[in-house]
Amino acid sequence: MGEQRLIRRLHAYWDAKCSKRPYPSLDDIEVGEIADLWPHCFVLDAASQQTPYFLYLGPELARYTGVFLSGEQSWSQTLLDKAVDRFHEALDARRPVVTEDTVQLYDGSRLLYRSVLLPLGDNDSQINFLLGAANGQLVNA
């Protein structure tokens, strides 16, 4: 699935679920309606604004847990970290955040990737979760 199409489709789905609210709730997200996107998605619990944790990590994203950037061998330098890096911005701005970037991998190849963070909340004043998606394409050096 193309990176841009995944992000656009998930964003459009989120937008439709908003109705007249600033963002939908986690209960509004029906996995069956986005079954083809779901393997590329994740859900972050945003209750702790210091370090959100994954409630769900799609199997297509799980393969990126070992993709280290620029030779670093720490979790903070994986593709997943890049995908959730702007979570504070999504929480503070209370709006979707899209990231498009090219990163250098440990072996010299490049990864073109896109990600989106979409706020979810049970009411109009508090964001409880972030729905996200990410995917990318490897380009040899």
Long-range contacts (C-beta under 8 A, 24 or more apart in sequence): 1-36, 1-37, 1-40, 1-135, 3-112, 3-113, 3-114, 3-135, 3-136, 3-137, 4-114, 6-37, 6-40, 6-114, 6-133, 6-135, 7-98, 7-114, 7-115, 7-116, 7-133, 9-34, 9-37, 10-34, 10-37, 10-41, 10-116, 10-118, 10-131, 10-133, 11-96, 11-98, 11-116, 11-118, 13-37, 14-96, 14-118, 14-131, 21-124, 22-94, 22-119, 22-121, 22-124, 23-94, 23-118, 23-119, 23-120, 23-121, 23-127, 24-120, 25-120, 25-121, 25-122, 25-128, 26-120, 26-122, 26-128, 26-129, 26-131, 28-120, 29-120, 29-131, 37-133, 40-133, 40-134, 40-135, 41-131, 41-132, 41-133, 42-80, 42-83, 42-84, 42-131, 42-132, 42-133, 42-134, 43-120, 43-129, 43-130, 43-131, 43-132, 44-84, 44-87, 44-117, 44-129, 44-130, 44-132, 45-128, 45-129, 46-87, 46-91, 46-119, 46-127, 46-128, 46-129, 46-130, 47-128, 49-88, 49-91, 52-84, 52-87, 52-130, 55-129, 58-133, 60-135, 61-134, 64-134, 64-136, 67-105, 67-111, 68-105, 68-106, 69-103, 69-104, 69-105, 69-106, 70-103, 70-104, 70-105, 70-106, 71-106, 72-106, 79-103, 79-111, 79-113, 79-134, 79-136, 80-134, 82-113, 82-115, 83-113, 83-115, 83-132, 83-134, 84-115, 84-117, 84-130, 84-132, 86-117, 87-117, 87-130, 89-117, 90-117, 90-118, 90-119, 90-127, 90-130, 91-119, 91-127, 91-130, 94-119, 94-127, 95-119, 102-139, 105-138, 107-141, 108-141, 109-138, 109-139, 109-140, 109-141, 110-138, 110-139, 110-141, 111-136, 111-137, 111-138, 111-139, 112-136, 112-137, 112-139, 113-137
